[in-house]
């Protein structure tokens, strides 16, 4: 997978996991504070769209993920 694909994959996993942990009706509910993590991921996606720079993508490339267009 290319680095941009991994960023989208991890963002999706983080959002779904934090929603599962933060929504009171969920069977794996822990605390509503997990919704703050959902907001953090969303803010980072917004920031990367506006600045064309993503810290996670930089980290993944340093770990060996292939850059892609």
N, CA, C and O atoms as a printed pandas DataFrame, in Angstrom:
     atom_number atom_name residue_name chain_id  residue_number  x_coord  y_coord  z_coord
0              1         N          UNK        A               1    0.837   -1.186    0.000
1              2        CA          UNK        A               1    0.000    0.000    0.000
2              3         C          UNK        A               1    0.875    1.239    0.000
3              4         O          UNK        A               1    1.968    1.255    0.565
4              5         N          UNK        A               2    0.375    2.258   -0.637
5              6        CA          UNK        A               2    1.058    3.544   -0.656
6              7         C          UNK        A               2    0.784    4.274    0.655
7              8         O          UNK        A               2   -0.176    3.960    1.359
8              9         N          UNK        A               3    1.628    5.247    0.976
9             10        CA          UNK        A               3    1.496    5.961    2.249
10            11         C          UNK        A               3    0.147    6.674    2.375
11            12         O          UNK        A               3   -0.438    6.693    3.459
12            13         N          UNK        A               4   -0.356    7.260    1.281
13            14        CA          UNK        A               4   -1.640    7.964    1.364
14            15         C          UNK        A               4   -2.786    6.991    1.611
15            16         O          UNK        A               4   -3.773    7.347    2.255
16            17         N          UNK        A               5   -2.663    5.770    1.106
17            18        CA          UNK        A               5   -3.694    4.767    1.344
18            19         C          UNK        A               5   -3.680    4.318    2.804
19            20         O          UNK        A               5   -4.731    4.104    3.408
20            21         N          UNK        A               6   -2.484    4.179    3.360
21            22        CA          UNK        A               6   -2.370    3.799    4.769
22            23         C          UNK        A               6   -2.933    4.877    5.681
23            24         O          UNK        A               6   -3.552    4.566    6.699
24            25         N          UNK        A               7   -2.721    6.153    5.324
25            26        CA          UNK        A               7   -3.269    7.249    6.125
26            27         C          UNK        A               7   -4.790    7.156    6.156
27            28         O          UNK        A               7   -5.400    7.268    7.220
28            29         N          UNK        A               8   -5.397    6.953    5.007
29            30        CA          UNK        A               8   -6.862    6.853    4.952
30            31         C          UNK        A               8   -7.367    5.622    5.698
31            32         O          UNK        A               8   -8.388    5.683    6.383
32            33         N          UNK        A               9   -6.655    4.508    5.565
33            34        CA          UNK        A               9   -7.038    3.287    6.260
34            35         C          UNK        A               9   -6.985    3.487    7.776
35            36         O          UNK        A               9   -7.938    3.156    8.482
36            37         N          UNK        A              10   -5.873    4.027    8.271
37            38        CA          UNK        A              10   -5.727    4.237    9.709
38            39         C          UNK        A              10   -6.712    5.273   10.233
39            40         O          UNK        A              10   -7.252    5.112   11.328
40            41         N          UNK        A              11   -6.955    6.337    9.464
41            42        CA          UNK        A              11   -7.933    7.345    9.895
42            43         C          UNK        A              11   -9.319    6.718   10.022
43            44         O          UNK        A              11  -10.031    6.980   10.991
44            45         N          UNK        A              12   -9.702    5.898    9.055
45            46        CA          UNK        A              12  -10.994    5.231    9.126
46            47         C          UNK        A              12  -11.106    4.296   10.317
47            48         O          UNK        A              12  -12.132    4.261   10.998
48            49         N          UNK        A              13  -10.040    3.537   10.566
49            50        CA          UNK        A              13  -10.027    2.624   11.717
50            51         C          UNK        A              13  -10.120    3.408   13.021
51            52         O          UNK        A              13  -10.901    3.053   13.904
52            53         N          UNK        A              14   -9.323    4.481   13.149
53            54        CA          UNK        A              14   -9.345    5.293   14.370
54            55         C          UNK        A              14  -10.712    5.913   14.606
55            56         O          UNK        A              14  -11.195    5.934   15.738
56            57         N          UNK        A              15  -11.346    6.421   13.546
57            58        CA          UNK        A              15  -12.663    7.042   13.703
58            59         C          UNK        A              15  -13.705    6.018   14.132
59            60         O          UNK        A              15  -14.463    6.257   15.073
60            61         N          UNK        A              16  -13.747    4.877   13.447
61            62        CA          UNK        A              16  -14.739    3.865   13.805
62            63         C          UNK        A              16  -14.511    3.305   15.207
63            64         O          UNK        A              16  -15.465    3.081   15.952
64            65         N          UNK        A              17  -13.253    3.079   15.565
65            66        CA          UNK        A              17  -12.941    2.569   16.897
66            67         C          UNK        A              17  -13.313    3.579   17.985
67            68         O          UNK        A              17  -13.918    3.211   18.992
68            69         N          UNK        A              18  -12.955    4.847   17.784
69            70        CA          UNK        A              18  -13.264    5.848   18.804
70            71         C          UNK        A              18  -14.764    6.093   18.913
71            72         O          UNK        A              18  -15.261    6.388   20.000
72            73         N          UNK        A              19  -15.498    5.975   17.801
73            74        CA          UNK        A              19  -16.958    6.077   17.892
74            75         C          UNK        A              19  -17.537    4.896   18.668
75            76         O          UNK        A              19  -18.439    5.067   19.488
76            77         N          UNK        A              20  -17.014    3.698   18.405
77            78        CA          UNK        A              20  -17.505    2.518   19.130
78            79         C          UNK        A              20  -17.240    2.648   20.629
79            80         O          UNK        A              20  -18.053    2.215   21.445
80            81         N          UNK        A              21  -16.110    3.239   20.987
81            82        CA          UNK        A              21  -15.759    3.387   22.401
82            83         C          UNK        A              21  -16.426    4.595   23.056
83            84         O          UNK        A              21  -16.487    4.675   24.283
84            85         N          UNK        A              22  -16.932    5.544   22.243
85            86        CA          UNK        A              22  -17.454    6.780   22.800
86            87         C          UNK        A              22  -18.952    6.970   22.745
87            88         O          UNK        A              22  -19.474    7.871   23.401
88            89         N          UNK        A              23  -19.659    6.160   21.991
89            90        CA          UNK        A              23  -21.118    6.286   21.900
90            91         C          UNK        A              23  -21.763    5.437   22.999
91            92         O          UNK        A              23  -21.535    4.228   23.053
92            93         N          UNK        A              24  -22.564    6.052   23.873
93            94        CA          UNK        A              24  -23.140    5.307   25.005
94            95         C          UNK        A              24  -23.932    4.060   24.619
95            96         O          UNK        A              24  -23.973    3.121   25.414
96            97         N          UNK        A              25  -24.551    3.996   23.465
97            98        CA          UNK        A              25  -25.328    2.824   23.087
98            99         C          UNK        A              25  -24.498    1.668   22.566
99           100         O          UNK        A              25  -25.030    0.588   22.313
100          101         N          UNK        A              26  -23.196    1.880   22.402
101          102        CA          UNK        A              26  -22.322    0.847   21.856
102          103         C          UNK        A              26  -22.066   -0.257   22.888
103          104         O          UNK        A              26  -21.961    0.022   24.082
104          105         N          UNK        A              27  -21.965   -1.504   22.430
105          106        CA          UNK        A              27  -21.682   -2.593   23.379
106          107         C          UNK        A              27  -20.270   -2.541   23.958
107          108         O          UNK        A              27  -19.993   -3.201   24.959
108          109         N          UNK        A              28  -19.373   -1.766   23.345
109          110        CA          UNK        A              28  -18.004   -1.647   23.863
110          111         C          UNK        A              28  -17.733   -0.245   24.411
111          112         O          UNK        A              28  -16.585    0.195   24.469
112          113         N          UNK        A              29  -18.807    0.457   24.816
113          114        CA          UNK        A              29  -18.685    1.818   25.339
114          115         C          UNK        A              29  -17.739    1.868   26.538
115          116         O          UNK        A              29  -17.816    1.040   27.446
116          117         N          UNK        A              30  -16.840    2.865   26.518
117          118        CA          UNK        A              30  -15.933    3.082   27.637
118          119         C          UNK        A              30  -16.189    4.452   28.261
119          120         O          UNK        A              30  -16.470    4.561   29.455
120          121         N          UNK        A              31  -16.088    5.499   27.434
121          122        CA          UNK        A              31  -16.266    6.861   27.914
122          123         C          UNK        A              31  -16.591    7.770   26.742
123          124         O          UNK        A              31  -16.135    7.543   25.621
124          125         N          UNK        A              32  -17.382    8.801   27.008
125          126        CA          UNK        A              32  -17.695    9.765   25.954
126          127         C          UNK        A              32  -16.471   10.568   25.536
127          128         O          UNK        A              32  -16.491   11.209   24.485
128          129         N          UNK        A              33  -15.420   10.548   26.324
129          130        CA          UNK        A              33  -14.194   11.272   25.984
130          131         C          UNK        A              33  -13.516   10.705   24.746
131          132         O          UNK        A              33  -12.670   11.377   24.155
132          133         N          UNK        A              34  -13.859    9.493   24.339
133          134        CA          UNK        A              34  -13.312    8.935   23.104
134          135         C          UNK        A              34  -13.765    9.737   21.890
135          136         O          UNK        A              34  -13.105    9.709   20.852
136          137         N          UNK        A              35  -14.877   10.446   22.007
137          138        CA          UNK        A              35  -15.339   11.276   20.901
138          139         C          UNK        A              35  -14.377   12.433   20.636
139          140         O          UNK        A              35  -14.335   12.949   19.519
140          141         N          UNK        A              36  -13.609   12.846   21.635
141          142        CA          UNK        A              36  -12.589   13.870   21.428
142          143         C          UNK        A              36  -11.511   13.350   20.470
143          144         O          UNK        A              36  -10.958   14.119   19.683
144          145         N          UNK        A              37  -11.218   12.070   20.534
145          146        CA          UNK        A              37  -10.244   11.480   19.611
146          147         C          UNK        A              37  -10.794   11.488   18.183
147          148         O          UNK        A              37  -10.047   11.706   17.229
148          149         N          UNK        A              38  -12.093   11.252   18.039
149          150        CA          UNK        A              38  -12.722   11.335   16.727
150          151         C          UNK        A              38  -12.568   12.739   16.167
151          152         O          UNK        A              38  -12.238   12.906   14.993
152          153         N          UNK        A              39  -12.804   13.749   16.993
153          154        CA          UNK        A              39  -12.647   15.141   16.567
154          155         C          UNK        A              39  -11.192   15.441   16.205
155          156         O          UNK        A              39  -10.934   16.167   15.244
156          157         N          UNK        A              40  -10.250   14.898   16.954
157          158        CA          UNK        A              40   -8.822   15.099   16.671
158          159         C          UNK        A              40   -8.449   14.529   15.305
159          160         O          UNK        A              40   -7.739   15.178   14.536
160          161         N          UNK        A              41   -8.914   13.338   15.002
161          162        CA          UNK        A              41   -8.627   12.728   13.700
162          163         C          UNK        A              41   -9.249   13.566   12.586
163          164         O          UNK        A              41   -8.612   13.807   11.561
164          165         N          UNK        A              42  -10.480   14.006   12.779
165          166        CA          UNK        A              42  -11.141   14.839   11.783
166          167         C          UNK        A              42  -10.417   16.158   11.563
167          168         O          UNK        A              42  -10.279   16.611   10.426
168          169         N          UNK        A              43   -9.952   16.776   12.645
169          170        CA          UNK        A              43   -9.206   18.031   12.528
170          171         C          UNK        A              43   -7.894   17.818   11.778
171          172         O          UNK        A              43   -7.484   18.669   10.988
172          173         N          UNK        A              44   -7.239   16.692   12.020
173          174        CA          UNK        A              44   -5.999   16.408   11.301
174          175         C          UNK        A              44   -6.251   16.156    9.817
175          176         O          UNK        A              44   -5.444   16.564    8.982
176          177         N          UNK        A              45   -7.351   15.495    9.475
177          178        CA          UNK        A              45   -7.696   15.308    8.071
178          179         C          UNK        A              45   -7.972   16.648    7.397
179          180         O          UNK        A              45   -7.547   16.875    6.264
180          181         N          UNK        A              46   -8.676   17.526    8.083
181          182        CA          UNK        A              46   -8.948   18.861    7.551
182          183         C          UNK        A              46   -7.654   19.647    7.367
183          184         O          UNK        A              46   -7.449   20.268    6.324
184          185         N          UNK        A              47   -6.788   19.625    8.364
185          186        CA          UNK        A              47   -5.513   20.334    8.289
186          187         C          UNK        A              47   -4.665   19.819    7.135
187          188         O          UNK        A              47   -4.059   20.613    6.416
188          189         N          UNK        A              48   -4.613   18.507    6.948
189          190        CA          UNK        A              48   -3.784   17.959    5.879
190          191         C          UNK        A              48   -4.351   18.292    4.496
191          192         O          UNK        A              48   -3.595   18.430    3.534
192          193         N          UNK        A              49   -5.666   18.418    4.394
193          194        CA          UNK        A              49   -6.271   18.796    3.120
194          195         C          UNK        A              49   -5.947   20.245    2.770
195          196         O          UNK        A              49   -5.749   20.571    1.600
196          197         N          UNK        A              50   -5.893   21.111    3.772
197          198        CA          UNK        A              50   -5.633   22.530    3.520
198          199         C          UNK        A              50   -4.154   22.848    3.336
199          200         O          UNK        A              50   -3.804   23.747    2.571
200          201         N          UNK        A              51   -3.288   22.122    4.027
201          202        CA          UNK        A              51   -1.853   22.436    3.963
202          203         C          UNK        A              51   -1.073   21.499    3.043
203          204         O          UNK        A              51    0.090   21.755    2.732
204          205         N          UNK        A              52   -1.718   20.409    2.606
205          206        CA          UNK        A              52   -1.070   19.384    1.779
206          207         C          UNK        A              52    0.122   18.741    2.506
207          208         O          UNK        A              52    1.087   18.326    1.864
208          209         N          UNK        A              53    0.055   18.659    3.842
209          210        CA          UNK        A              53    1.073   17.998    4.640
210          211         C          UNK        A              53    0.385   17.208    5.744
211          212         O          UNK        A              53   -0.520   17.710    6.411
212          213         N          UNK        A              54    0.825   15.966    5.927
213          214        CA          UNK        A              54    0.239   15.087    6.935
214          215         C          UNK        A              54    1.364   14.444    7.744
215          216         O          UNK        A              54    2.231   13.769    7.189
216          217         N          UNK        A              55    1.342   14.656    9.040
217          218        CA          UNK        A              55    2.389   14.111    9.899
218          219         C          UNK        A              55    2.410   12.593    9.860
219          220         O          UNK        A              55    3.488   11.998    9.828
220          221         N          UNK        A              56    1.244   11.948    9.860
221          222        CA          UNK        A              56    1.191   10.489    9.822
222          223         C          UNK        A              56    1.817    9.958    8.538
223          224         O          UNK        A              56    2.524    8.951    8.562
224          225         N          UNK        A              57    1.565   10.625    7.427
225          226        CA          UNK        A              57    2.154   10.181    6.168
226          227         C          UNK        A              57    3.676   10.306    6.210
227          228         O          UNK        A              57    4.384    9.436    5.703
228          229         N          UNK        A              58    4.180   11.378    6.810
229          230        CA          UNK        A              58    5.627   11.547    6.972
230          231         C          UNK        A              58    6.208   10.418    7.819
231          232         O          UNK        A              58    7.258    9.868    7.486
232          233         N          UNK        A              59    5.535   10.077    8.901
233          234        CA          UNK        A              59    6.000    8.998    9.776
234          235         C          UNK        A              59    5.971    7.660    9.038
235          236         O          UNK        A              59    6.916    6.877    9.131
236          237         N          UNK        A              60    4.889    7.401    8.308
237          238        CA          UNK        A              60    4.786    6.140    7.572
238          239         C          UNK        A              60    5.875    6.014    6.514
239          240         O          UNK        A              60    6.406    4.925    6.300
240          241         N          UNK        A              61    6.208    7.111    5.855
241          242        CA          UNK        A              61    7.283    7.070    4.854
242          243         C          UNK        A              61    8.624    6.768    5.507
243          244         O          UNK        A              61    9.436    6.035    4.942
244          245         N          UNK        A              62    8.867    7.326    6.695
245          246        CA          UNK        A              62   10.110    7.037    7.412
246          247         C          UNK        A              62   10.164    5.584    7.871
247          248         O          UNK        A              62   11.245    5.023    8.050
248          249         N          UNK        A              63    8.997    4.980    8.061
249          250        CA          UNK        A              63    8.929    3.575    8.453
250          251         C          UNK        A              63    8.993    2.628    7.256
251          252         O          UNK        A              63    8.998    1.408    7.418
252          253         N          UNK        A              64    9.044    3.207    6.044
253          254        CA          UNK        A              64    9.226    2.376    4.873
254          255         C          UNK        A              64    8.062    2.294    3.910
255          256         O          UNK        A              64    8.154    1.593    2.903
256          257         N          UNK        A              65    6.976    2.985    4.184
257          258        CA          UNK        A              65    5.834    2.961    3.257
258          259         C          UNK        A              65    6.227    3.701    1.983
259          260         O          UNK        A              65    6.954    4.693    2.022
260          261         N          UNK        A              66    5.734    3.201    0.859
261          262        CA          UNK        A              66    6.054    3.814   -0.422
262          263         C          UNK        A              66    5.238    5.082   -0.637
263          264         O          UNK        A              66    4.025    5.082   -0.428
264          265         N          UNK        A              67    5.897    6.166   -1.054
265          266        CA          UNK        A              67    5.124    7.354   -1.410
266          267         C          UNK        A              67    4.350    7.091   -2.694
267          268         O          UNK        A              67    4.771    6.273   -3.512
268          269         N          UNK        A              68    3.257    7.754   -2.873
269          270        CA          UNK        A              68    2.467    7.543   -4.068
270          271         C          UNK        A              68    1.743    8.796   -4.487
271          272         O          UNK        A              68    1.535    9.709   -3.688
272          273         N          UNK        A              69    1.364    8.831   -5.734
273          274        CA          UNK        A              69    0.660    9.998   -6.247
274          275         C          UNK        A              69   -0.838    9.797   -6.183
275          276         O          UNK        A              69   -1.597   10.683   -6.575
